[in-house]
Amino acid sequence: MNDLVRLHQVSKTFAGRPVLRQVNLTIRPREHHWITGPSGCGKSTLLRLIAGLETPDAGEVHIADQVASDAGRIRIPPHRRGLSMMFQDLGLWPNLTVRGNVLLGLSGTGRPQSERDAWAHSAWEACEVGHLLDRRPAELSGGEQQRAALARALAPRPGLLLLDEPFAGLDLLLRRTLIDRLLDLAARFETTLCLVSHDPMDAERLHATVSVLEDGAICETGPLQTLLADPRSQTLRAWQNAANRDA
């Protein structure tokens, strides 16, 4: 089975400051992935490189075994990568209704209008925002905005959904509810999830492969419980120490 994404020796620099350094990463179909690490370590940049919103300075980004980006070049544009991205700020267009936002997510797919309408309907019903279609983002609660953004991301039925701290600022109960909903929808739409967050609970609930990013490099990858048995990263050691103090 082909890998969904493979990063090979990917580096990225902004304003002379190295953000990512020779990163290697593989995401396989139906194996959810959790990327964590301290603030400013390059997690969001990593997702933007996979999505095709940034170009690497060195190395290659492979999508389904094709070179999608290499040094300074986008070879496969974002709308042809078979993926969607849900941003931390959700990125809903304030002047569009929920219906308009979801349909906008399908605009670059090249699908017939009848199919786009059917896919949009399936996504907003699955995310339980069908009764909110004529409202704009400012008229929605935080949870409703989350579900609307998720419907937009899932409408094109992506093979991979990138999520950049989508649950930041939500209370624990709503966070767990949305993660469980996301898992159900990912199974229904046959979508693999790649989630960036600081909370190990996300990895546990997703049953995800974990990659820890520190100082622009991935320092360990594997199942969370395996890594916690002998953590090499400061991130997981700090989390383990905190958990031991609370026990």
C-alpha positions in Angstrom: 0.0 0.0 0.0 1.4 3.4 -1.0 2.2 5.9 1.7 -0.1 8.9 1.9 2.8 11.3 2.7 6.5 10.9 2.9 8.9 13.7 3.8 12.6 13.1 3.0 15.3 15.3 4.5 13.0 18.3 4.5 14.4 21.6 5.7 12.8 25.1 5.9 14.2 28.4 7.0 12.4 31.7 7.6 14.3 35.0 7.8 17.6 33.1 8.2 16.3 31.0 11.1 16.1 27.3 10.6 12.6 26.1 11.4 12.8 22.5 10.1 16.0 20.5 9.7 16.3 17.4 7.6 12.9 16.1 8.7 11.8 12.5 7.7 8.2 11.6 8.2 5.8 8.9 6.9 2.0 8.9 7.1 0.3 5.7 6.0 -3.3 5.1 5.0 -5.7 4.6 8.0 -2.8 5.2 10.5 -3.7 8.4 12.3 -0.7 10.5 13.3 -0.2 12.9 16.2 2.6 15.5 16.0 3.6 17.3 19.1 6.4 19.5 20.5 6.9 22.9 22.2 5.5 26.1 20.7 7.5 27.4 17.8 9.2 24.1 17.0 7.9 24.0 13.4 4.7 21.9 13.7 2.4 24.2 11.8 5.1 24.7 9.1 5.3 21.0 8.8 1.6 20.7 8.0 1.8 23.7 5.6 4.6 21.9 3.7 2.5 18.7 3.4 -0.5 20.8 2.3 1.5 22.6 -0.4 1.1 26.0 1.2 4.9 26.3 1.7 7.8 25.0 -0.3 10.8 23.3 1.3 14.3 24.8 1.0 15.7 21.3 0.7 14.4 17.8 0.6 11.2 16.4 -0.9 7.6 16.0 0.0 6.0 12.9 -1.5 2.2 12.5 -1.9 1.1 9.0 -2.8 4.7 8.2 -4.0 4.8 11.3 -6.3 7.2 14.2 -5.6 4.7 17.0 -4.7 7.3 19.6 -3.6 11.1 19.9 -3.6 13.6 22.7 -3.1 11.7 25.9 -3.8 9.1 24.2 -6.1 5.5 23.1 -5.9 5.1 20.2 -8.3 1.6 19.2 -7.2 -0.7 22.1 -6.3 -2.6 21.9 -3.0 -6.0 21.2 -4.6 -4.6 18.1 -6.4 -3.0 16.5 -3.3 -6.1 14.7 -2.1 -6.0 16.3 1.3 -7.7 19.0 3.4 -6.5 21.2 6.2 -8.4 22.5 9.3 -6.6 25.5 10.7 -6.3 26.5 14.3 -8.4 29.7 13.7 -10.8 27.5 11.6 -10.5 29.8 8.6 -14.2 30.1 8.0 -15.1 33.0 5.6 -17.1 35.5 7.7 -19.1 36.8 4.7 -20.3 33.3 3.7 -22.9 31.1 5.3 -22.2 27.6 6.5 -23.5 26.3 3.2 -21.2 28.7 1.3 -18.2 27.7 3.3 -18.8 24.0 2.8 -19.4 24.4 -0.9 -16.3 26.5 -1.2 -14.3 23.5 0.1 -15.4 21.6 -3.0 -14.8 24.4 -5.6 -11.4 23.1 -6.8 -12.2 19.4 -7.0 -13.3 19.5 -10.7 -16.3 17.3 -9.8 -19.7 17.8 -11.5 -22.0 20.2 -9.7 -24.5 17.4 -8.8 -21.7 15.4 -7.1 -20.4 18.5 -5.3 -23.9 19.1 -3.9 -24.3 15.5 -2.8 -20.9 15.5 -1.1 -21.6 18.8 0.6 -24.9 17.5 1.9 -23.3 14.3 3.2 -20.6 16.3 5.0 -22.9 18.9 6.7 -25.4 16.2 7.8 -22.6 14.0 9.2 -21.3 17.0 11.1 -24.8 17.9 12.3 -24.8 21.5 10.9 -27.6 21.0 8.4 -29.9 23.2 10.5 -27.2 26.0 10.4 -26.7 26.3 6.7 -28.0 29.9 6.4 -26.0 31.3 9.3 -22.7 33.0 9.1 -19.8 32.2 11.4 -20.4 35.1 13.7 -23.8 33.7 14.5 -22.5 30.3 15.6 -21.2 29.1 18.9 -17.6 27.8 19.2 -18.6 24.2 18.9 -20.9 25.0 15.9 -18.0 26.8 14.2 -15.8 23.7 14.8 -18.4 21.4 13.2 -18.9 23.8 10.2 -15.1 23.9 9.6 -14.9 20.1 9.9 -17.8 19.7 7.4 -15.9 22.0 4.9 -12.7 20.0 5.4 -14.5 16.6 5.0 -16.7 17.5 2.0 -14.1 16.8 -0.6 -13.6 13.3 1.0 -9.8 13.7 1.4 -7.6 10.8 1.9 -5.7 12.9 4.6 -7.0 15.6 6.9 -4.4 17.9 8.5 -5.6 19.5 11.8 -3.5 22.3 13.3 -4.5 22.5 17.0 -8.2 22.6 16.1 -9.4 22.0 19.6 -7.3 24.7 21.3 -9.3 26.7 23.8 -12.2 24.2 24.1 -13.2 22.7 27.4 -12.3 19.1 28.1 -15.8 17.7 27.6 -16.3 19.4 24.2 -12.8 18.5 23.1 -13.4 14.8 23.8 -16.8 14.9 22.1 -15.3 16.5 19.0 -12.4 14.0 18.8 -14.8 11.1 19.1 -16.9 12.7 16.4 -13.9 13.2 14.2 -12.9 9.5 14.6 -16.3 8.4 13.6 -16.3 10.7 10.5 -12.8 9.7 9.5 -13.9 6.1 9.5 -17.0 6.9 7.5 -15.2 9.0 4.9 -12.1 6.7 4.8 -9.9 9.6 5.9 -6.6 9.5 7.7 -6.0 12.1 10.4 -2.8 14.0 11.1 -3.3 16.1 14.2 -1.0 18.8 15.7 -1.6 19.5 19.4 0.1 19.7 22.8 -2.3 17.3 24.6 -1.3 13.6 24.8 -4.9 12.7 25.4 -5.5 13.5 21.7 -3.0 10.8 20.7 -4.5 8.3 23.1 -8.1 8.8 21.8 -6.9 8.7 18.2 -4.8 5.6 18.8 -2.3 7.5 16.7 1.4 7.1 15.8 3.3 9.8 17.6 6.0 12.1 16.3 7.8 14.5 18.6 9.3 17.6 17.0 11.9 19.6 18.9 14.3 22.2 17.6 13.1 21.6 14.1 13.8 17.9 14.0 11.8 14.8 14.8 13.5 13.2 17.7 11.2 10.1 18.2 8.3 8.4 16.5 6.1 5.4 17.6 3.1 4.4 19.7 2.6 6.7 22.6 2.9 4.1 25.4 6.0 2.6 23.8 7.7 6.0 23.7 6.6 6.8 27.3 8.4 3.6 28.5 11.7 5.2 27.6 11.2 8.8 26.3 14.0 10.5 24.6 12.4 13.9 24.0 12.1 16.7 26.6 8.4 16.9 25.6 7.5 13.4 26.6 9.8 13.3 29.6 8.1 16.5 30.9 4.6 15.0 30.3 5.6 11.8 32.0 7.0 13.6 35.0 3.8 15.6 35.3 1.6 12.5 35.1 3.7 10.8 37.8 3.3 13.8 40.1 -0.4 13.8 39.6 -0.7 10.0 40.2 
